[in-house]
Amino acid sequence: MKKSSIIFFERKFPSANMILIKDQLPILVDTGFGSDVKETEELIKEVGVSPEELHLIVNTHYHSDHVGGNFHLQKNYGVPIAAHKWDADLINSCDPETGSAEWLDQPVEPYRVDTKLSDNDEIHTGSRIFRVLHTPGHTLGHISLYEPEEEILICGDLFHKNDIGWSNIFREGVSAIQRSLESLDGLSKLRIQQAYSGHGPQMENPMAAIDAARGRFEKWLTMPEKVAWHACKRIFSFTLIIKNGLAKEEIDNYLLKCGWFQDFARYSFQLQPEEFIQVLLDEMIRSGAASWHNNHLIATAPYNAPEKTWMNKNIKPKEWKVQEFLK
């Protein structure tokens, strides 16, 4: 019998990384952004797994860059999807709050969760058993996967090699930082040789990355403005990526329509949203998160711009239909 393998795909924005557990029962962890679904399919084919052979998709959490390929793979190949039970209940009831997609203005096509996961559940791939760890913080239903024999961790957006997942205090709760710290504390008790996160390279020294993440979260407990800036820059950068930049004259109107922008302006910075526009733009430029090109604000992170035809679909969970899932 061929030995199973863990295949890590480090991807450009707007897609999150993917992990393929190539075994008798192949498992794909996360599926990228919806506009990248052709690439998603090609990546797994190139390593010898056809989409119809996938036994299961496991989502670490319900953000659009992690679940965007679900619709295509589920509809066209019947691949079942597993996610934490809290995410599953929102997704399967087509709750408008699903993935904070409306609040973030991020399109995501409909899918259903077939298997609801809880802490300490097991996922069998044939020759391996991965343990489900509920690791809330970045989102309430965030999970990680741990394989104890080879000491492998798949940790989604809880922490990365050189960063941490942004904290959504308005949708995931004001205790998001404390939850992240508790999740990191739980992981620090495990033996981990290799870790794979949702963004950036794989980690050869996961414990150092966990320590660095813990240190940053602990600082944030006393500096809430840093939490807000980290989130605003990540969210707005992602917007600039999926829209392939914004013209200077459309930025004001766009931002004022966004739930995230309104909330951070009023409650994190105590500013009227109109006042916060220039403050945010100045910080995007100062930090190097974005730059001006031909009167357009462009994200500086490497990315694959979605096709306009895909973005024009502008699908959000509020347009999903529960009855479609019941057929």
C-alpha positions in Angstrom: 0.0 0.0 0.0 1.3 3.4 -0.9 2.1 5.7 2.0 -0.2 8.6 2.4 1.1 12.1 1.9 0.3 15.6 3.0 0.4 18.0 0.0 0.5 21.7 0.9 -0.6 24.3 -1.6 0.6 27.8 -0.7 -1.7 30.1 -2.7 -1.9 33.7 -3.7 -4.7 36.0 -2.5 -7.7 36.0 -2.7 -7.4 32.3 -2.0 -6.3 30.8 1.3 -3.9 27.9 1.3 -5.1 24.3 0.8 -4.0 21.0 2.2 -4.6 17.7 0.4 -4.3 14.6 2.5 -3.7 12.0 -0.2 -4.7 8.7 1.2 -7.2 5.9 0.5 -9.9 8.5 1.5 -8.5 11.8 0.1 -9.4 14.9 2.2 -9.1 18.5 1.0 -8.8 21.1 3.7 -10.3 24.4 2.5 -11.0 25.2 -1.1 -9.8 28.8 -1.8 -11.8 31.7 -3.2 -14.6 31.2 -5.6 -13.0 32.9 -8.6 -10.0 30.5 -8.3 -12.0 27.3 -8.5 -10.4 26.2 -11.9 -7.0 26.6 -10.4 -8.2 24.7 -7.3 -9.3 21.8 -9.4 -6.1 21.8 -11.5 -3.9 21.8 -8.4 -5.4 18.6 -7.0 -5.4 17.0 -10.4 -1.7 17.7 -10.9 -0.9 15.7 -7.8 -2.9 12.7 -9.0 -6.3 13.2 -7.3 -9.4 13.9 -9.4 -12.2 15.9 -7.8 -14.7 13.0 -7.9 -12.2 11.0 -5.9 -12.3 13.4 -2.9 -13.8 11.7 0.1 -14.5 14.9 2.0 -13.8 18.7 2.1 -13.0 20.0 5.6 -13.3 23.7 6.2 -11.3 25.3 9.0 -13.8 28.2 9.1 -16.4 29.8 6.9 -14.6 32.9 5.4 -14.9 33.3 1.6 -11.2 32.7 0.9 -11.5 29.2 2.6 -14.8 28.0 1.3 -15.1 29.6 -2.2 -14.5 26.3 -4.1 -17.1 24.4 -2.1 -20.0 25.3 -4.4 -18.3 24.0 -7.5 -16.9 20.8 -6.0 -20.1 19.9 -4.2 -22.4 20.7 -7.1 -20.4 19.1 -9.9 -18.7 16.1 -8.1 -21.0 15.6 -5.1 -18.1 16.0 -2.6 -19.5 16.2 1.0 -18.4 19.0 3.2 -17.5 19.0 6.9 -17.3 22.1 9.2 -17.7 22.9 12.9 -21.3 22.5 14.0 -21.7 26.2 14.8 -20.7 27.2 11.2 -22.8 24.4 9.8 -26.0 25.7 11.5 -25.6 29.2 10.0 -24.6 27.9 6.6 -27.4 25.3 6.3 -30.1 27.8 7.4 -28.7 30.3 4.9 -28.3 32.9 7.7 -27.3 36.3 6.2 -24.5 36.4 8.8 -22.8 33.4 7.4 -19.0 34.0 7.0 -19.6 37.7 7.8 -19.9 37.9 4.0 -22.5 40.7 3.9 -20.6 42.7 6.6 -17.3 42.2 4.7 -18.8 42.6 1.2 -17.3 39.3 0.0 -19.1 37.1 -2.5 -19.5 33.4 -1.7 -21.6 30.9 -3.6 -24.0 28.6 -1.7 -23.1 25.2 -0.3 -24.3 23.0 2.5 -22.4 21.2 5.3 -23.0 17.5 5.3 -21.0 16.6 8.4 -21.1 18.7 11.6 -17.9 18.6 13.6 -17.2 19.0 17.3 -14.0 19.1 19.4 -12.2 15.8 19.5 -14.1 14.2 16.6 -11.9 12.1 14.3 -11.5 12.2 10.6 -10.2 9.0 9.0 -8.3 9.2 5.7 -7.4 5.5 5.4 -4.0 5.2 7.0 -4.3 8.3 9.2 -6.6 9.7 11.8 -6.9 13.5 12.3 -8.3 14.8 15.5 -10.6 17.9 15.2 -9.6 20.6 17.6 -12.1 23.5 18.2 -9.8 26.5 18.1 -12.0 29.6 18.3 -10.7 33.2 18.1 -10.5 34.2 14.4 -14.0 32.9 14.2 -16.2 31.2 16.8 -16.4 28.0 14.7 -12.8 27.8 13.8 -11.2 24.3 13.9 -7.7 22.9 13.5 -6.7 19.3 12.6 -4.0 17.3 14.4 -2.4 14.1 13.4 -0.5 12.7 16.5 1.7 10.0 14.8 3.6 12.4 12.6 2.7 15.4 14.8 1.1 17.4 12.0 -1.1 20.5 12.7 -3.4 22.2 10.2 -4.3 25.5 11.9 -6.3 27.6 9.4 -6.1 31.3 10.4 -5.5 30.9 14.1 -1.8 31.8 13.5 0.7 31.9 10.7 4.5 31.7 10.4 4.8 35.5 10.6 1.3 36.8 11.4 -1.9 36.0 13.2 -5.5 35.9 12.0 -7.3 39.2 12.3 -9.9 39.5 15.0 -13.5 40.3 14.2 -14.8 41.7 17.5 -18.1 42.9 15.9 -19.1 39.5 14.5 -17.2 37.0 16.5 -17.3 38.7 19.9 -15.3 41.1 22.0 -13.5 38.1 23.7 -12.0 37.0 20.4 -8.4 37.8 21.6 -9.0 35.8 24.8 -10.4 32.9 22.8 -7.4 33.0 20.5 -5.0 32.8 23.5 -6.9 29.9 25.0 -6.8 28.1 21.6 -3.0 28.7 21.4 -2.5 27.5 24.9 -4.3 24.2 24.0 -2.1 23.7 20.9 1.1 24.5 22.9 0.5 21.3 24.9 0.8 19.2 21.7 3.9 17.8 20.1 4.0 19.5 16.7 6.7 18.9 14.1 5.0 20.5 11.0 2.2 23.1 10.9 0.3 24.4 7.9 -1.8 27.6 8.1 -4.2 29.3 5.9 -1.8 32.0 4.6 2.0 32.1 4.1 4.5 29.2 4.1 4.4 26.0 6.1 6.1 26.2 9.5 9.1 24.1 10.4 9.2 25.6 13.9 5.6 25.7 14.9 6.2 26.2 18.6 8.1 29.4 17.9 5.3 30.7 15.8 2.8 29.8 18.5 4.9 31.7 21.1 5.2 34.7 18.8 1.4 34.7 18.2 0.7 34.5 21.9 3.0 37.4 22.6 1.3 39.5 20.0 -2.2 38.7 21.2 -1.2 39.5 24.8 0.0 42.9 23.7 -3.3 43.5 21.9 -5.2 42.9 25.2 -3.9 46.2 26.4 -3.9 48.0 23.0 -7.3 47.5 21.4 -6.6 50.1 18.6 -3.9 47.7 17.3 -6.6 45.0 17.0 -8.7 47.3 15.0 -5.9 48.5 12.7 -4.8 44.9 11.9 -8.4 44.0 11.0 -9.1 47.1 8.9 -5.9 46.8 6.9 -6.5 43.0 6.3 -10.2 43.6 5.3 -9.6 46.6 3.0 -6.6 44.9 1.4 -8.7 41.9 0.6 -11.4 44.2 -0.9 -8.8 45.9 -3.1 -7.6 42.4 -4.2 -11.0 41.0 -5.2 -12.0 44.3 -6.9 -8.5 44.6 -8.5 -8.2 48.1 -7.0 -10.6 51.0 -6.5 -10.7 54.3 -8.4 -10.1 57.3 -6.1 -13.5 58.8 -6.9 -15.4 55.6 -5.9 -13.6 54.9 -2.6 -15.7 57.2 -0.3 -19.1 55.8 -1.5 -17.9 52.3 -1.4 -16.5 52.4 2.2 -19.5 54.2 3.6 -21.7 51.3 2.4 -19.6 48.7 4.2 -20.7 47.4 7.6 -17.1 46.7 8.7 -16.0 50.2 7.9 -19.0 51.8 9.8 -18.4 49.6 12.9 -14.6 50.2 13.1 -14.9 53.9 12.5 -17.6 54.5 15.2 -16.7 52.0 17.9 -13.0 51.3 17.6 -11.8 54.8 16.6 -14.7 57.0 17.8 -14.9 58.8 14.5 -17.7 59.5 12.1 -17.4 57.2 9.1 -16.8 60.2 6.8 -13.9 61.3 9.1 -12.3 57.8 9.1 -12.0 57.5 5.3 -8.8 59.6 5.0 -7.4 58.2 8.2 -7.7 54.7 6.8 -6.3 55.6 3.4 -3.3 57.3 5.0 -2.6 54.2 7.1 -2.9 51.9 4.1 -0.3 53.9 2.3 2.0 54.5 5.3 2.0 50.8 6.2 2.6 49.7 2.6 -0.6 47.7 2.4 -1.7 49.6 -0.7 -0.4 52.2 -3.1 -1.7 54.5 -5.8 -1.4 53.6 -9.5 -3.1 55.8 -12.1 -5.5 57.2 -9.5 -6.5 53.7 -8.4 -5.7 52.3 -4.9 -4.1 48.9 -5.4 -3.2 46.2 -2.8 0.5 45.5 -2.6 0.2 41.8 -1.7 0.7 39.4 -4.7 -2.7 38.3 -5.9 -4.7 36.8 -8.8 -7.4 39.3 -9.8 -10.8 37.7 -10.1 -12.6 38.0 -13.4 -15.1 40.8 -13.4 -17.8 38.4 -14.7 -17.3 36.3 -11.6 -17.4 39.3 -9.3 -20.4 40.7 -11.0 -22.5 37.7 -9.7 -22.0 39.3 -6.2 -23.6 36.3 -4.4 -24.1 36.5 -0.7 -25.7 34.2 1.9 -28.8 36.4 2.0 -29.5 35.2 -1.6 -29.0 31.6 -0.8 -32.2 29.5 -0.6 -32.8 26.9 2.1 -35.1 24.9 -0.2 -32.3 24.5 -2.7 -30.4 22.5 0.0 -33.5 20.3 0.7 -33.8 18.9 -2.8 
